[in-house]
């Protein structure tokens, strides 16, 4: 019996997470030639490090202080200790 779409989607995302985590652990980059994108944005920390991510947040804030341009697509959500 074929899997339902929900189970297939969950399996796909689990596989995606394992692949990107393994790539980052081996020192590989996760960004695509067009950038990180929505699917990879949560893994940017692996490529940029904490300082790079903080710099990117500052640049985004300077360019788009109201958060109107592509909200939620460039940066992963802030960790609880990042916003202080």
ChimeraX attribute file (.defattr): number of C-alpha atoms within 10 A of each C-alpha:
attribute: neighborCount
match mode: 1-to-1
recipient: residues
	/A:1	3
	/A:2	6
	/A:3	8
	/A:4	8
	/A:5	9
	/A:6	9
	/A:7	11
	/A:8	12
	/A:9	12
	/A:10	11
	/A:11	12
	/A:12	12
	/A:13	13
	/A:14	11
	/A:15	12
	/A:16	14
	/A:17	16
	/A:18	12
	/A:19	13
	/A:20	18
	/A:21	16
	/A:22	12
	/A:23	14
	/A:24	17
	/A:25	11
	/A:26	9
	/A:27	11
	/A:28	13
	/A:29	16
	/A:30	20
	/A:31	17
	/A:32	9
	/A:33	6
	/A:34	6
	/A:35	12
	/A:36	19
	/A:37	14
	/A:38	13
	/A:39	12
	/A:40	19
	/A:41	18
	/A:42	17
	/A:43	21
	/A:44	22
	/A:45	17
	/A:46	20
	/A:47	16
	/A:48	14
	/A:49	12
	/A:50	13
	/A:51	10
	/A:52	14
	/A:53	19
	/A:54	16
	/A:55	13
	/A:56	15
	/A:57	16
	/A:58	13
	/A:59	12
	/A:60	16
	/A:61	12
	/A:62	11
	/A:63	11
	/A:64	13
	/A:65	11
	/A:66	10
	/A:67	12
	/A:68	8
	/A:69	12
	/A:70	9
	/A:71	10
	/A:72	12
	/A:73	15
	/A:74	19
	/A:75	21
	/A:76	16
	/A:77	11
	/A:78	12
	/A:79	8
	/A:80	7
	/A:81	6
	/A:82	10
	/A:83	7
	/A:84	5
